Amino acid sequence: MLCLVFFAFTTILGWDYYSERCLEDLSGGNMKHVKIFRWIYILAVFIGPYMTVSAVWTIADIFNGLMAIPNMIALFALSGVIVKETRAFFQHAKEEALAEHRSFEEVCEENLNEEEAPAN
């Protein structure tokens, strides 16, 4: 039971810290927004135990889903860049494969492994 209490407490702290940093970043460092959010978060922590488990999970699911909105906006905004970079990568791999008389798959795999390797 003690482990469950510690897990719940650290989860509350972790979500609070993560959400405050995200809000700070989204608001351009405006701490007024963060303080307002902090009071709302504290209020939610005290109201939460008096709600049904189903309601708590529903609210948590809604807010987790809402966090996807900024990511979706960024994906749509960057989709042109992603397509351009992907085409450039495969074009470079084809040219390299032709120049070195190797298969296209070998070159792609080698290039991907080089990008994943840690920098020295």
C-alpha positions in Angstrom: 0.0 0.0 0.0 2.9 2.4 0.8 4.4 1.8 -2.6 1.0 2.7 -4.2 0.9 5.9 -2.3 4.4 6.9 -3.3 3.7 6.0 -6.9 0.5 8.1 -6.9 2.3 11.1 -5.3 5.3 11.0 -7.7 2.9 10.7 -10.6 1.0 13.8 -9.5 4.3 15.7 -9.1 5.7 14.4 -12.5 2.6 15.4 -14.4 2.5 18.8 -12.7 6.1 19.5 -13.6 5.8 18.3 -17.2 2.6 20.3 -17.8 4.0 23.5 -16.2 7.1 23.3 -18.3 5.0 22.8 -21.5 2.7 25.7 -20.6 5.7 27.9 -19.8 7.1 27.1 -23.2 3.8 27.6 -25.0 3.2 30.9 -23.3 6.6 32.3 -24.0 7.8 32.1 -20.4 4.7 34.0 -19.0 4.7 32.9 -15.4 1.3 34.4 -14.8 -0.2 31.6 -16.9 1.8 29.0 -15.0 0.6 30.3 -11.6 -3.0 30.2 -12.7 -2.5 26.7 -14.0 -0.8 25.7 -10.8 -3.9 26.8 -8.7 -6.2 25.0 -11.0 -4.0 21.9 -10.7 -4.0 22.1 -6.9 -7.7 22.4 -6.9 -8.1 19.4 -9.2 -5.9 17.3 -6.9 -8.1 18.1 -3.9 -11.4 17.6 -5.9 -10.2 14.3 -7.5 -10.6 12.0 -4.5 -14.3 12.9 -4.2 -15.1 12.0 -7.8 -15.9 8.5 -9.2 -13.0 6.5 -10.6 -14.8 6.5 -14.0 -15.0 10.3 -14.0 -11.4 10.7 -13.1 -10.2 8.4 -15.9 -12.5 10.1 -18.4 -11.1 13.5 -17.5 -7.5 12.2 -17.6 -8.2 10.6 -21.0 -9.6 13.9 -22.3 -6.6 15.9 -21.2 -4.2 13.4 -22.5 -6.0 13.5 -25.9 -5.8 17.3 -25.9 -2.0 17.1 -25.5 -2.0 15.6 -29.0 -3.3 18.8 -30.6 0.0 20.8 -30.6 1.8 17.7 -31.9 -0.7 17.3 -34.7 -0.4 21.0 -35.6 3.4 20.6 -35.7 3.1 17.5 -37.9 0.9 19.2 -40.4 3.1 22.3 -40.4 6.3 20.3 -40.9 4.9 17.8 -43.4 6.4 19.6 -46.3 9.8 19.7 -44.7 9.6 16.0 -43.8 8.7 15.0 -47.4 11.5 17.2 -48.8 14.1 15.7 -46.4 12.9 12.1 -47.0 13.2 12.6 -50.8 16.7 14.2 -50.4 17.8 11.2 -48.2 16.6 8.6 -50.7 18.0 10.5 -53.7 21.4 10.7 -51.9 21.3 7.0 -51.1 20.5 6.2 -54.8 23.4 8.3 -56.0 25.7 6.8 -53.5 24.6 3.2 -54.4 25.2 3.9 -58.1 28.6 5.4 -57.5 29.8 2.6 -55.3 28.1 -0.2 -57.2 26.2 -1.4 -54.1 22.5 -2.1 -53.6 20.2 0.7 -52.6 19.1 -1.2 -49.5 22.7 -1.5 -48.2 23.3 2.2 -48.6 20.1 3.1 -46.9 20.8 0.8 -44.0 24.3 2.1 -43.6 23.2 5.7 -43.7 20.5 5.0 -41.1 23.0 3.3 -38.8 25.4 6.2 -39.1 22.6 8.7 -38.0 21.7 6.5 -35.0 25.4 6.1 -33.9 26.2 8.3 -30.8 28.5 11.3 -31.5 32.0 11.1 -30.1 
